[in-house]
Structures are given as C-alpha cells and as structure tokens.
Amino acid sequence: MNRLISYGHQYIDEDDIEAVVEVLRSDFLTQGPKVREFEEVLAKYCGAKYVVVFSSGTAALHGAYFAAGIGDGDEVITSPITFLATANAALFLGARPVFVDIEGDSGNIDAELVEPAITSKTKAIVPVHFAGHPANLKKIAGIARKYNLILIEDACHALGARYLDTTIGDCRYSDMAAFSFHPVKSITTGEGGAVLTNDKEYHERLVMFRHHGITKDKSAFVNKDEGVGQWYYEMQHLGYNYRLTDIQCALGISQLKKLDRFIQKRRHIVNAYNRAFKGNPFFDLPVEKSGVESAWHLYAIRLKDAYKRVKSKIFKELHLRQLGVQVHYIPVHLQPYYQQLGYSRDLCPKAKDFYERQISIPIHQAMSDEDVECVISSLMDVLKHS
Ligand SMILES: *Cc1c(COP(=O)(O)O)cnc(C)c1O
C-alpha cells in the first residue's frame, strides 16, 4: 500500500517480454529486421513518410538538427520549459539556443513572441509540446514559412497527441518531429527515439548521421569509380553510433500496439483529476485547448500565489506520502552551464513563474483507480495543511 506512485512509469506486459526474448533467440540483436519494422509501424501510426529511429530522444534531436543543416553560429529558437536536450542539441552543433517565453497556462512556447526573436542568424524553430499538449503549430508554421526557417517539433512528450486534423508526427505543419521512448514517455524501448519527416533529403541525412555519416548507396557516392567494389562505403559526414537495437525495436513494436490504450488510460486519469480538483483553492488545473487532444504525458498543476511560496515544503511532504511528484522544468537558461554561456537570468519571466508554481502529479498507464484516489486524497490533505 505504501508503494511510491511515480509521476510517470512504463507499462510492460507478457507480450512485450516475449517480443524481446524472440529477438534474443534470433540472429540479429542490432541492425536487423526489427529496426525497419518499428520504423514502418511508427510511420503508419503517425502518418509520416519516413521514420529514422535513434538510440535516444536526445540523439534524435541531434540528428534532426544535423539534417536541418544547423551549424556554427546559427540560432535555434525554442522554449526554456523543456528538458535540457532540446537546447543542448543545438550546442552540440555549435549553434546558439534562443529562448522565447511561454504561455502561462499550457507551458508551451508563446507563438506571439517567436517572430520578434528572429534574427539574420535564425535557422530553425523548435516548439516543445509540453506535457503532450501540442504547441500552436499552425501559427508557428506560418512564421517559419515567412522567414524560410526550418520547423522541428520536439514531440518527445506528444506521441499519440492530435492537433486540429493531424496526428503529431505526421509533420503536416513541420519539417521534422522528434520522439523519445524513455520509460516515462508514451511508449518505451528502454532508451530510444525517432525522427519523422516527409522529406527524402532529411531522411537520407538522418540515416547517415545515425551511422557514422556513412552511406552504402552507390548512387550517392562522391567517388563514382570506387563504387565498383562491393565492400565500398563512403563516410561523407561526421556522424555517430546512434543506432537503436533490434531488441529495443521489438519492444517498441509491441508497445506501439498498446499506445491508444495507454492514451485512453491517461485521459481516464485526467477526467478523474479534473472532477476532483475542479474549483479547488490551491492550484490551477492543466488546460487542453480547442482543436487539441493532448497525449497527457504530464498532469501539470500550477500552485496559486499563497501555495507557490511554500512549494518546496509541499513537494517534500508529497514525497513523504509516497507521491513521486516532479517539477517540469527548471528553465534551461537558469542552469549553471547556460549561465556561464552568458544567458541573462531575467529572460522569460513567465517561464520562471511557471517553474515556481508547477508540480507534475502522477499520471501513467500502470496506475490503478486506487492509485488515482490515493493521489487525490493525499494531495488535497497536504495542501489543506500547507
Ligand atoms: C525526454 C525528452 C527529451 C530527451 O529524450 P531522451 O530519450 O531522454 O534522450 C528531449 N526533450 C524532451 C521535451 C523530453 O521530454
């Protein structure tokens, strides 16, 4: 009964375990048929033409930025309310993240503030679908078109989300979308990620980047005369080993079959929370804007003023009650590494305020109805006494 209920957790069943064991008994542990198969089912689910799976969401973002041609001196516009990797991947390539403030309710990048942040060095815009709630893609896509910028979705929270008439990952509004399959995300492969795109050239660059910048495609060779030997391959870029194994892809294929059920489960929990918390004096509830179906990666509450001041006490008390709450996120530019790069602490005041109020309470596919009731009563009790 006193088991920790974490803010996020994987759900693994016997089918998942069998799928993995089957690969362990087969010839290919990596670079085998399961990689292609996972990419195909993911492409089909999302409705994108091409999928390249990566060893993590971070590697996927790095790959997408590389494919986009982001490099030395370029600027990449993104939100500070994200996991560090969104911004770090720009630094990997010598580019500079430019942080734009957020909407106070959704936690997503404020589309109105994107255009004023554009300079002659801007190369790409990377909205993060915070908590699984798609950002204002339509508006941001309009800005990207106007300034000829590349639009990359950090969709790590949002596999299974829908936006207007699209599924996140179909890249209807963007050039590429990156997912993560870390255990707390919509589905898991242990570690893992993917980039989705409808563009053939991005796809080719992503495939090369994942495998040391190597191509074995004769028609793409620089040295045409060398192409005669069957052993021949060319390294054309500085790539990495960012491959996902067949073991992991088998898990991904099995998990993807359950994705719709996982999202339904999350929505069921959201409905229970929304009913229980409606009109409460302690915090504001997460929003779901019209035209959006969130993947509900997080259930992010925002403490009202009186409780914001005692957040660390509330947080500690919730952990004592075995609620594995978390805060998403410390604004990236406030991290010591970014401070040392010269980012002002005064950037993005709404992001700072959001951070000071925000707590992610448990929501995931492995929670029982009793878990949900336990979260509701413990949270309310702690807040009443704060
Ligand atoms: C999880 C996450 C990442 C990084 O994914 P990993 O698979 O952990 O490398 C990047 N961006 C966001 C918004 C994430 O939530």
PDBQT file of the ligand as one rigid body, heavy atoms in Angstrom, charges set to zero:
ROOT
HETATM    1  C1  LIG A 401      12.666  13.048 -22.793  1.00  0.00    +0.000 C 
HETATM    2  C2  LIG A 401      12.888  14.302 -23.528  1.00  0.00    +0.000 A 
HETATM    3  C3  LIG A 401      13.986  14.516 -24.361  1.00  0.00    +0.000 A 
HETATM    4  C4  LIG A 401      15.153  13.585 -24.427  1.00  0.00    +0.000 C 
HETATM    5  O1  LIG A 401      14.821  12.294 -24.665  1.00  0.00    +0.000 OA
HETATM    6  P1  LIG A 401      15.796  11.109 -24.149  1.00  0.00    +0.000 P 
HETATM    7  O2  LIG A 401      15.174   9.915 -24.807  1.00  0.00    +0.000 OA
HETATM    8  O3  LIG A 401      15.706  11.081 -22.670  1.00  0.00    +0.000 OA
HETATM    9  O4  LIG A 401      17.152  11.395 -24.655  1.00  0.00    +0.000 OA
HETATM   10  C5  LIG A 401      14.034  15.697 -25.083  1.00  0.00    +0.000 A 
HETATM   11  N1  LIG A 401      13.077  16.621 -24.999  1.00  0.00    +0.000 NA
HETATM   12  C6  LIG A 401      12.020  16.461 -24.190  1.00  0.00    +0.000 A 
HETATM   13  C7  LIG A 401      10.975  17.523 -24.148  1.00  0.00    +0.000 C 
HETATM   14  C8  LIG A 401      11.909  15.315 -23.421  1.00  0.00    +0.000 A 
HETATM   15  O5  LIG A 401      10.868  15.176 -22.590  1.00  0.00    +0.000 OA
ENDROOT
TORSDOF 0
